[in-house]
Amino acid sequence: MRAYLLVMLIAAAVTYLATPGARWVARRTNAISAVRARDVHLMPTPRLGGLAMLLGIVVAVVLASQMPFLEPVFATPQVLGIVGGAAIVCLLGWADDVWDLDWMTKLAGQILAAGFMALNQVQLTTLPTPGGLTIPSARLSLFVTILVVVVAMNAVNFVDGLDGLAAGIVAIGGTAFFLYTYSLTQQASPTDFASIATMVTAVLVGVCLGFLPHNFYPSHIFMGDSGSMVLGLVFAGAVISVTGQIDATVTDAVSGAQRAPLFIPLLLPLAVVLLPLLDMTLAVVRRLAAGKSPMAPDRMHLHHRMLALGHSHRRAVLILYVWTAVFAFGTVAFVEWRWQIVVSWLGVAIVVALVLTLGPLRTRGRFLDDDVASGTIPVAATVGASYPSSPTPDPKEQDVVRPDA
């Protein structure tokens, strides 16, 4: 555990120290989020935080490769596949932030990055279900892998709409996934706790924690496409790499309620990215129903709805953190405790989250009001409201693939 925590700390420190440099590069290359009529933020803000995240990932992985404890992790090219894929989408996001690429070019770049991971053995060959569902052909395996990675990248990008939202959600969900993969490694290899998924998730959580001080409201820099796509790809890589640790040959001997934990490898990744996936799904359905392109930007994302309920910028972000923690840690709890106990406490947690979301915090008191942080007088929160000095990522960062960017 100490080695993983050290890797996490290195990733956080490098990302935190490199972020001012990423702001400088963003200004020099004109990678700035301009203010448009449909935006929430009112001040142009640099958006190349992904460069600092990538540097944090690379440095942490290089130093981890020198640790004897983690040496078995680098016996296969999987780590290279994940880091290389992250570098591809980071450069792709940088190019889009500077030159405003069309949606086909961006989708092609995402497929290229996912394909690079698959060529380096980061590929789904089985689905982690009780009984182990094997993907029948190499071509279908490649297709499913690319689909999972591309969906993960775009899901994180869709939810990146308020200061600190995407980084915080990935950090919280990644922590839950880290605890699960570490526990799984302990059970699978009692004498060797080295795990690709655990190390990669530790790095992922570290870069998010290192970036958050710069990105939480009021933000000084956005992660941009270069950051959101990196987070989605790295998390997908960790999820795919852990499926190889599931021994499907022992699942047939388990029956009844004991089979519930066997679904965790499939359910936990979904729980971690539940909010991004829900936001992306609702956006696509909403736009298609309105006769628009599924990638056309709008102001009806989950975070916009939180503002419309009356929450401040910071309060909306923290409540969405709570929802992420409820589902991610609630799913992990099924591994350690009986399902009856977990369901009971999960019900209580959901009620608390609902009270925070729909309760008196929306309209009463000044708890976590934005003017406390920014020194400004907040404007009433509506779907079309703007907060003074509130640098919120523009819809371009939320919708990776769109025709009218």
TAGIDA-V318143 format. One record per residue. N is the residue number from 1. RES is the residue in one small letter. PHI is phi in degrees with one decimal (none if undefined). BURIAL is I if it has 16 or more other ideal C-beta (glycine too) atoms within 10 Angstrom, else O. Layout:
N/RES/PHI/BURIAL + N/RES/PHI/BURIAL
This chain:
1/m/none/O + 2/r/-62.3/O + 3/a/-64.7/I + 4/y/-65.7/I + 5/l/-65.3/O + 6/l/-66.0/I + 7/v/-62.2/I + 8/m/-62.8/I + 9/l/-64.8/O + 10/i/-62.5/I + 11/a/-60.9/I + 12/a/-65.5/I + 13/a/-64.8/I + 14/v/-65.0/I + 15/t/-63.6/I + 16/y/-60.6/I + 17/l/-73.6/O + 18/a/-86.0/I + 19/t/-61.8/I + 20/p/-57.7/O + 21/g/-66.5/O + 22/a/-65.1/I + 23/r/-63.2/I + 24/w/-63.8/O + 25/v/-63.4/I + 26/a/-60.5/I + 27/r/-68.3/O + 28/r/-68.6/O + 29/t/-102.5/O + 30/n/61.9/O + 31/a/-88.6/I + 32/i/-122.4/I + 33/s/-79.3/I + 34/a/-72.2/O + 35/v/-92.6/I + 36/r/-121.4/O + 37/a/-59.4/O + 38/r/-90.3/O + 39/d/-79.7/I + 40/v/-92.8/I + 41/h/-75.4/I + 42/l/-114.8/I + 43/m/-125.6/O + 44/p/-56.9/O + 45/t/-135.7/I + 46/p/-58.8/I + 47/r/-139.9/I + 48/l/-118.3/I + 49/g/-60.1/I + 50/g/-60.8/I + 51/l/-63.5/I + 52/a/-65.1/I + 53/m/-62.4/I + 54/l/-61.9/I + 55/l/-62.9/I + 56/g/-60.8/I + 57/i/-64.1/I + 58/v/-62.6/I + 59/v/-63.5/I + 60/a/-63.1/I + 61/v/-68.4/I + 62/v/-62.2/O + 63/l/-67.9/O + 64/a/-62.8/I + 65/s/-65.7/O + 66/q/-93.3/O + 67/m/-89.8/I + 68/p/-56.0/O + 69/f/-60.5/O + 70/l/-98.6/I + 71/e/-56.9/O + 72/p/-60.8/O + 73/v/-62.3/I + 74/f/-96.7/I + 75/a/-74.3/O + 76/t/-116.6/O + 77/p/-81.6/O + 78/q/-63.1/I + 79/v/-62.7/I + 80/l/-60.1/I + 81/g/-62.5/I + 82/i/-69.7/I + 83/v/-66.7/I + 84/g/-64.2/I + 85/g/-62.5/I + 86/a/-62.2/I + 87/a/-64.3/I + 88/i/-63.8/I + 89/v/-73.5/I + 90/c/-65.8/I + 91/l/-66.2/I + 92/l/-62.4/I + 93/g/-64.5/I + 94/w/-61.8/I + 95/a/-60.6/I + 96/d/-68.2/I + 97/d/-65.2/I + 98/v/-91.3/O + 99/w/-110.4/O + 100/d/58.9/O + 101/l/-67.2/I + 102/d/-77.9/O + 103/w/-66.2/I + 104/m/-69.1/O + 105/t/-64.2/O + 106/k/-66.6/I + 107/l/-64.2/I + 108/a/-62.9/O + 109/g/-64.9/I + 110/q/-64.3/I + 111/i/-64.2/O + 112/l/-60.9/O + 113/a/-64.3/I + 114/a/-65.3/I + 115/g/-64.8/I + 116/f/-61.1/I + 117/m/-61.2/I + 118/a/-62.7/I + 119/l/-65.7/O + 120/n/-102.8/I + 121/q/72.9/I + 122/v/-90.1/I + 123/q/-144.5/I + 124/l/-78.5/I + 125/t/-110.7/I + 126/t/-138.0/O + 127/l/-98.8/I + 128/p/-74.4/I + 129/t/-117.0/O + 130/p/-55.4/I + 131/g/100.8/O + 132/g/63.6/I + 133/l/-79.1/O + 134/t/-84.7/O + 135/i/-76.7/I + 136/p/-68.9/O + 137/s/-135.4/O + 138/a/-65.6/O + 139/r/-65.6/O + 140/l/-66.6/O + 141/s/-60.4/I + 142/l/-63.8/I + 143/f/-62.3/O + 144/v/-64.1/I + 145/t/-60.6/I + 146/i/-61.5/I + 147/l/-61.2/O + 148/v/-61.5/I + 149/v/-67.4/I + 150/v/-65.2/I + 151/v/-63.6/I + 152/a/-61.5/I + 153/m/-62.2/I + 154/n/-72.1/I + 155/a/-63.6/I + 156/v/-64.3/I + 157/n/-65.5/I + 158/f/-62.5/I + 159/v/-84.4/I + 160/d/-81.8/I + 161/g/-128.9/I + 162/l/-130.8/I + 163/d/-56.3/I + 164/g/80.6/I + 165/l/-70.0/I + 166/a/-64.5/I + 167/a/-62.2/I + 168/g/-68.3/I + 169/i/-62.6/I + 170/v/-67.5/I + 171/a/-63.7/I + 172/i/-68.3/I + 173/g/-63.5/I + 174/g/-65.3/I + 175/t/-62.8/I + 176/a/-62.0/I + 177/f/-67.0/I + 178/f/-60.1/I + 179/l/-62.4/I + 180/y/-66.4/I + 181/t/-65.6/I + 182/y/-66.3/I + 183/s/-63.0/O + 184/l/-63.3/I + 185/t/-65.3/I + 186/q/-60.3/O + 187/q/-74.2/O + 188/a/-77.8/O + 189/s/-136.0/O + 190/p/-60.7/O + 191/t/-102.6/O + 192/d/-145.9/O + 193/f/-94.7/I + 194/a/-72.9/I + 195/s/-147.8/I + 196/i/-61.4/I + 197/a/-62.1/I + 198/t/-66.1/I + 199/m/-65.8/I + 200/v/-63.9/I + 201/t/-67.1/I + 202/a/-60.9/I + 203/v/-63.8/I + 204/l/-61.3/I + 205/v/-62.3/I + 206/g/-61.9/I + 207/v/-67.2/I + 208/c/-66.3/I + 209/l/-65.9/I + 210/g/-70.6/I + 211/f/-85.1/I + 212/l/-57.1/I + 213/p/-57.6/O + 214/h/-85.4/I + 215/n/-107.7/I + 216/f/-72.4/I + 217/y/-57.9/I + 218/p/-81.5/I + 219/s/-74.1/I + 220/h/-102.8/I + 221/i/-158.7/I + 222/f/-100.2/I + 223/m/-74.0/I + 224/g/66.7/I + 225/d/-60.3/I + 226/s/-63.6/I + 227/g/-96.0/I + 228/s/-63.9/I + 229/m/-68.8/I + 230/v/-63.4/I + 231/l/-61.0/I + 232/g/-63.3/I + 233/l/-67.1/I + 234/v/-65.0/I + 235/f/-64.5/I + 236/a/-60.8/I + 237/g/-62.3/I + 238/a/-64.4/I + 239/v/-63.8/I + 240/i/-65.6/I + 241/s/-68.9/I + 242/v/-77.7/I + 243/t/-64.2/I + 244/g/-69.5/I + 245/q/-89.9/I + 246/i/-85.4/I + 247/d/-88.7/O + 248/a/-71.6/I + 249/t/-71.7/O + 250/v/-98.0/O + 251/t/-75.2/I + 252/d/-67.3/O + 253/a/-81.2/O + 254/v/-103.5/O + 255/s/-142.1/O + 256/g/66.3/O + 257/a/-65.0/O + 258/q/-67.9/O + 259/r/-78.0/O + 260/a/-55.3/I + 261/p/-61.9/O + 262/l/-68.9/I + 263/f/-84.6/O + 264/i/-58.4/I + 265/p/-58.4/I + 266/l/-90.6/I + 267/l/-81.9/I + 268/l/-62.3/I + 269/p/-57.0/I + 270/l/-66.9/O + 271/a/-66.7/I + 272/v/-64.5/I + 273/v/-105.7/I + 274/l/-60.6/I + 275/l/-63.2/I + 276/p/-59.9/I + 277/l/-65.4/I + 278/l/-63.0/O + 279/d/-62.2/I + 280/m/-65.6/I + 281/t/-63.4/O + 282/l/-62.3/O + 283/a/-64.8/I + 284/v/-63.8/I + 285/v/-62.5/O + 286/r/-61.2/O + 287/r/-73.9/I + 288/l/-65.1/O + 289/a/-64.2/O + 290/a/-88.4/O + 291/g/77.3/O + 292/k/-108.1/O + 293/s/-65.4/I + 294/p/-63.9/O + 295/m/-106.2/I + 296/a/-71.3/I + 297/p/-69.0/I + 298/d/-148.9/I + 299/r/-118.1/I + 300/m/-122.6/O + 301/h/-68.3/I + 302/l/-57.7/I + 303/h/-69.6/I + 304/h/-65.7/I + 305/r/-66.9/I + 306/m/-63.6/I + 307/l/-65.6/I + 308/a/-66.0/I + 309/l/-69.8/I + 310/g/112.3/I + 311/h/-77.2/I + 312/s/-74.0/I + 313/h/-58.1/I + 314/r/-65.3/I + 315/r/-65.2/I + 316/a/-60.6/I + 317/v/-63.6/I + 318/l/-65.8/I + 319/i/-67.9/I + 320/l/-66.9/I + 321/y/-59.5/I + 322/v/-59.8/O + 323/w/-61.1/I + 324/t/-61.3/I + 325/a/-63.8/I + 326/v/-58.8/I + 327/f/-75.8/I + 328/a/-70.3/I + 329/f/-73.0/I + 330/g/-62.3/I + 331/t/-68.5/I + 332/v/-62.2/I + 333/a/-60.6/I + 334/f/-62.9/I + 335/v/-73.9/I + 336/e/-99.5/O + 337/w/-125.3/O + 338/r/-64.7/O + 339/w/-64.2/O + 340/q/-62.9/O + 341/i/-66.8/O + 342/v/-63.7/I + 343/v/-62.0/O + 344/s/-62.7/O + 345/w/-69.3/O + 346/l/-65.0/I + 347/g/-62.4/O + 348/v/-63.0/O + 349/a/-63.1/I + 350/i/-65.7/O + 351/v/-62.4/O + 352/v/-60.8/O + 353/a/-63.3/I + 354/l/-64.7/O + 355/v/-63.7/O + 356/l/-65.0/I + 357/t/-76.7/I + 358/l/-109.8/O + 359/g/-83.5/O + 360/p/-68.7/O + 361/l/-59.9/I + 362/r/-64.9/I + 363/t/-127.0/O + 364/r/-120.2/O + 365/g/75.1/O + 366/r/-127.5/O + 367/f/-65.0/O + 368/l/59.6/I + 369/d/-66.6/I + 370/d/-68.1/I + 371/d/-68.2/O + 372/v/-66.2/O + 373/a/-85.7/I + 374/s/-101.6/I + 375/g/73.6/O + 376/t/-117.1/O + 377/i/-92.5/O + 378/p/-69.9/I + 379/v/-91.4/O + 380/a/-55.9/O + 381/a/-81.3/I + 382/t/-134.2/O + 383/v/-60.2/O + 384/g/-102.0/O + 385/a/-77.9/I + 386/s/-126.7/O + 387/y/-104.8/I + 388/p/-57.4/I + 389/s/57.7/I + 390/s/-108.7/I + 391/p/-79.1/I + 392/t/-95.7/I + 393/p/-55.6/I + 394/d/-76.7/I + 395/p/-55.9/I + 396/k/-58.8/I + 397/e/-77.3/I + 398/q/-86.0/I + 399/d/-115.1/I + 400/v/-64.0/I + 401/v/-112.2/I + 402/r/-151.3/I + 403/p/-82.1/O + 404/d/-109.9/O + 405/a/-65.8/I
